[in-house]
Amino acid sequence: MRSMDVAERRARVAVRHRLAPGLRSDDVNDVVRSMVVLHATDPATVFLSVAARGRGIEPAHVEKALYEDRTLLRMLAMRRTMFIAPLELVPALQGSCADQLAAKQRRTYGRYLEQSGAVEGRIADWWREVEEETHAALLARGSATGAQLSKEVPRLRTQVNTAPDKPYAKPTNITTWVLVTLGCEGRIVRGRPNGSWSSSQYSWAPVESWLPQGIPALAAGEARVELVRAWLRTFGPAPLTDLKWWTGWTVAEVRKALAHLAIAEVDLDGVTGLVLADDLEPTAAPEPWAALLPALDPTPMGWQSRDWFLGPHAASLFDRSGNIGPSIWWDGRIVGGWAQRPDGEIAWRLLEDAGSAAKTAIAAEAARLGEWYGEVRPTPRFRTPLERELSA
């Protein structure tokens, strides 16, 4: 069994994740493809993840790819998490994750409607009718917010109390439920938000605005194989447990997808890792590099087992739900954290001694990041201990 030590895994991160300065790209789409997808639960993450890997890219270039060229699409996929994906990967994400999410959403919301007694007759039929009315209204408008659609489709204003016996109970209308379900089904997509690039107040548009023929259908099994191949190319070698965690699938589903690929097993310091069989060549390590990655960046969120790059810093950099905050990387490992202060300053702190060369490179990256932000002051959606302390 071929051995791949920590040094080689870190070299792969530098090269394949475009974090070494010489490997950064001036093309937004190339950056996204190199990471498979970008996390988008926090809208700012998308832009800051591109900033860390980009050369000569500005926020306007990301917006252009998303909302003018429409070569990237925002969708719910693995672990019911929001991602930005290149269009060519959307069918695999839809078939392997989103279709199942749509079915689960309908079951969940259907139970709430049944318990509330707000709907007479067969709930599944009623729900489908509301979906069709909403989709038709959006097709007619071309783009709309949830509030605008609820004015045109009165049944979107149906109110349901999901926790009637709880002190925090509060009736809510079903507008978001219907829109999210249609989004999971791949019929509508989140469009340009109101406000700056850090805003999450999205408008909605028909999927045909991005893909004129709609999302090509891909069977779940075939879709999983395609997604696993892409993940291994970017994040391999890694244990099967990391792949299961990232996809959110069962072990059986992961193993079935792997069975359709040529896979090699490698030794990761005593743990068995998986890698594509044609991807065993050593990776030459670039010159030492520094990177400031945002909260929920796809690099640290690409694996469940993180000791080989995280070290002892989890308590400072992760929240209680397992979401990573802004992190500082030096030559393939996390050495500290950073935050943006209200005046725009990028404050940072090392959690271990990385040496004078690291400090110089990190300071340069902090200055570059400050220029990227400009006048925008987003607050990370998931606050972590060090980020809170530095941003005060």
N, C-alpha and C positions, 0 to 999 in steps of 0.2 A: 504494500500500500504506500503510495506516494505521500510524503509528509509536506504539509504547508504550514509553516510556523507563523507566529504573530507578525513578524517583520514583513513576510510576503503578503499577508492579508492587508496590512496597512498600506503597502505599496499599491495593491489593487484599488484600495479606496482612493488614494491620491490620483490615480490614472483614470479609473472608470467613472468616478464621481466628479471628475473635472475640478478637483480642489487645488491641485498644484498650479501655480500661476501660468506656467507654460502650456497647460492643457485646458485652460478656460476657452470659452467659445464666444463669438460675437453673434451667434444665432440662438434666439430664445428656444426654438423648437428642438435644436440639437441638445440644449441643456436639459430639457424635459425628457427627451428620449433616453438620455444617458442615465436617468434615474428611474426609468419605467414610468412613474407618475410622480407628481408633487403633492404633498399633503396640502389640503385647502380648507380644513375646518376653520382655521384662522386665515382670513383673506390675505393678511400681510405676509404670511409664510411663503406663499407662492412667489411674491415679488422678491423677498429677501433671499430665498433659496436660489433664485436666478442670479441675484446680485452677487452672491458668494462664488458663483461658477462662471460669471459672465465677464466679458472683456469689451468695454465700450458700449454696454447695454444700459439703457435708462428705463425707468418705469413705463414711459410711453411706448417703448418697444414691446413690453409684455402685454400691455393693453391692446396694442395693435394685433398681436398674434391671437389674443383671446376674442376680441370683439369686432375687428375689421377683417383681417385675413381669415379668422375663425378656423385656424389649424389646430387649436386646442379647445378642449371641452371640459366643463366642470360637471362632475357626476358623483353620486354615492356609489361606492363599490365595496372593497374589502372591509369587513368588520363594521359595516354601515358607517364608514368614514368618507368624508368628502375629499375628492382628489381632482387634480387637473391632469388630463390625459391627452396624448397626441391622438388625432383622429383615427390613425390606423390601428390603434390598440383598443378603441372603444368597443368593437364587436366582442372581443375577448372578455373585457370587463363586464359587458352587458350579459353575455351568456354564462359566465362563470360566477357572477355575484349579483348583479342588479336585478335580473329576472326573479331570482329567489327572494330578494328584498321586497320587490313589488308585491309578491304573493303574501309575504309575511305582514307587510303593512296593511293590506286589505283585511287579513284575518284579525289583526289587532284592533284596527279602527272599527271593524264590523262588530266586534264584541262590545266596544264602548257604546256604539249606537244602539245595540240590542239592549244593553243594561239601562240605558237612559230612557228608553221608550219614546225617543224623539221621532222615530220613523215608523209609519204604518206599512204593513205588507212585508214582502221579502226584501231584506236589507241588501243583499248582494245585487239584486236588480236595481234598486233605488240608487245604490252607490255607482253602478255602471252608468246609469242615466246622468247623474251629476258629472261624472268624469267626461262623458261625451259632450255635454253642454259646455263644460269648461274648456275642453279642447277646441270645440267649434268657435267659441268666443275668442280664444287666443289666436286661432288661425285668421279670424276676421280682422283682428286688431294688428297682428304682426308682432306686437310686444306689449306687455302690460304687467303691472304690479298685482299682487294678490288683492289689494284693496280695490283696484279698478275692476278686476274680474268679479269680485263679490257683488259689485253693483249691477253687473250684467247677468249674473247667475244667482238669483235670490237664494237658492238652496245651499249655496256656499256659506250663507250666514246662519245655517242651522247650528244651534248651540248645544254643547254636550258638556256635562260635568263628569270628568273621569274619576273623581275621588269624592263622591257626595258625602261620605261619612267622616271626612278628614277636616281638621280645622283650617287647612290651607285650600280647601275646595274653592274652585272658581270656574264658572262656565266659560267655555271657549268655543268659538265657531270653527267649522271644519275646513276652512279655506286652505290652511297650510297642509292639513292632512291630505286633501285631494291633490294639491299641487305636488307635494313630495312623492305621492304614489305615482302620479303621471310621470314625474321625473325618473323614478326608479324603473318604470316600464320603458323608458327611452322615448317617450312621445313629446316631452317638452324639456327644455334646458334652462338653466339659470343664465341670464344675460348680463349686460353691463349694470353695475350697481349705481345707486345714487351716491354722490359724494366722491371722495378720493379713492385711491387704489386699496386703501385699508378698510373700506366700507363693506358691510355684509347685507345691505338693503338692496337685494337683487330684483331686477325685473325678470320676467319669464318670456320665453320665445318658443315657437314650435321647433322641434328637432330639425325640421327641414331647412331651417335657417342656417344650420351647420352642415347637414348631410341631406341634400335634396331628395334622395331616395329613401331616407330614413336610415336607421342603423341596420346594417346587414345581419341577418340571423345566423348565429353560430351555436351549434349544439353545446350543451354544458360541458360534456367531456372534452370535446375538441377545444373549447374556449379555455378550460383549465390547463391543458397541455401548453397552449400558446403563452399563457400568463406565467406558468412555472418556468418555461424556457427563458422568458425575458428576465424574470427575477434572478435566476441562477447566473445569467450572463452579467448582471450588475452586482449582485450581492454574494454570489458563490465565491469560495466554498463556504458552506454553512451546514449546521446540523439540520436534520429533518424537522426538529421541533421549531426552529426559527421560521422555516417555510410554512409550517402549519399555523403558527401564530400570525404571521404577516397576512396570509390569505384569509384566515378565519374559518377555514374548511375543517372537515373531520380528517383524522389520520387516514381513513380509508380513501377519501377523495384525493388526498395528496398522493398517496401511494399509487393509486390508479393512474393519475396523471404522469407520475414519474416513470411508470412502466412503459409509456409510449416514447420515452426519450432515452438517448444513449447517455447514461450517467456513470461517472466514476466515483468511487469512494476514496477519500483521502484522510490522513491522520491530522487532526487539529490539536496537537499537544494532548493526545490521549482520548480525544473525542472524535467520533466518526463524522466527517463532513461530506457533503455532496457537491459535485461540480459537474458541469457538462463534460462529456468524455473528450471533446475536441478542444478543451480549454485548460489544459494542464501545463502549458508552457509557463516558465517563471516570468514574473513581471519585474522589470528593472525599476528600482526605486528612483524617483526624481530627487532633485535637491530638496532639503528640508523646507517645509512650507507651513504657512499659517492660514487659518480660515476662521471667520466668525459666522457661525451658522445660527439661524433663527430658531425660535420655539417650533417644535414639531417638524424640524427639517427631516427630509426622507433618509438622510444618511444614518443618524443615530436611531431613527425609528424603523430602520430596515431589518433589524435583528431583535430577537427577544433576549438572547445571550449577549451581554455587552461588556463583560469584564475585560476582554482583550483590548478595548479602546477606552472604556469608561474609568477603569480603576476604582478608587474608593470615593468617587465624587457624586454618587447618586443622590444622597440626602440633600445636597445643595442645589442640584440642577433639575430634579424631577419633582412633580407634584404628587399628591397622594393617589392619583388615578393612573400614574405611570406615564404622564406626558412630560417630555423633556422641554426645558426652557432654553434660552439662548446659551450657546456653548462656544468655547474657544478651543480650537484644535491646533496642535503643533505636531507636524510630521506623523499624522495618523493616529493620534490619541488625544483625548480630551484633557486639557490642563487648566481650564478655568471657565468663567462665565462673563456675560456682559449684559448691558441694558442701555436703553435710550432714556436720558433724563428729559424733564419737561422743556428745558432750553435747547434740546437737540443734541447735547453732548453724548457721545458714546462712552459710557463708563465701563471699565473692565477690571477684572481681578483674577490673578493666577491662584490656583488652589494647590500648586506644587511648583517647585523651582524648575523652570524650563530653560534657563540660561539667558544670556544677554542677546544672543542672535534671535531667539524666540520673541523677546520683548520688543525688539526693534521691528520685526516683521508684523507682530500683532498690532503695534501702534499704527503702522502703515495701513493695515486692513481696517482698523477702527476709523481712521481718517477717511478712507475710501467709502466706508459704509455711511458715515455721517453725510457725505455729499449726496449719496443715493437717496437718503430720506428726504432731503430738502426741508420743506416746511411741514411735512406730514409727521404726526406724533401718535402712532397707534399704540394701544396698550395690548400686550399679549392676552389672548383669551384665557389661557391657563397660566396663572401666576405661580412662579416657583420661588423658594426662599431667597436665593441669591439675586434673582432678577428684582424682586421687591426691594431688597436692601440697596442694590446699586442704583435703582431708578428714583429713590427717595430724594 
